[in-house]
Every structure is written in C-alpha cells, then in structure tokens.
C-alpha cells in the first residue's frame, strides 16, 4: 500500500468512525442505556480519536521531521495514537464516575508516559541488535 493510499484509507475510516460516534451519541441516552450503549459510545470514540491522532501525528512528523522515513513515522504515529486515545477514554470514564482529580490525572499521565518510553526503548532495542 502506498503512502497516499494509506492516508486516504485512514481519512475515510476515521470519518466513518466519527460518523458512527455521532450516531451513537445521538441515539444513546446515558440515563436510560445499558452497558452496551456505553461500550458503543466509548469504542466508537476511541476509534475516531485513534484515527484522528494517527493522521495528525503522521502529518506533524512528516512535515516537521522531513528526513524521517514515512513507514517509521506511520508506525510511530499509529502506536502513539492508540496510547493517547486510550488515555483520553480512561479520563472520560473517570470523569463520568466523578473520580477524575488532578492526582488521578497526574498518576495516569506518568503511567502512560512511562509506558510509551518502555515501548519506544523496546522497539529501538529490537531494531538494533547487539
């Protein structure tokens, strides 16, 4: 798949995910829905955010760091978009349950940054065998 085809595919799928999220958000009443309504809401939002962050992250890397290989930029942006989207969804779940505090936010931020550093260091070690 070429880079252009990948970007078009990701943009279309991300648009579909945002449409699915808008549809679910429009029909789900949070005061009357069961667990399935919440799962559909958060899952569609997660996928829409991941696609958006992936595209924005790739464009940012490709424009700012012109020397970076496109495949590496796509892979990195895709991985980081999933991690950041998961972080946002957890924050929203905590806020919905009135459990979001500055301390919880800080602890989660440190955990997710540590996770990203761990995964990044592992991927660098896998590409540079000693």
Secondary structure, 3 states (H helix, E strand, C coil): CCHHHHHHHHHHHHHHHHHHHHHHHHHCCCCCCCHHHHHHHHHHHHHHHHHHHHHHHHHHHHHHCCCCCHHHHHHHHHHHHHHHHHHHHHHHHHHHCCCCCHHHHHHHHHHHHHHHHHHHHHHHHHHCCC
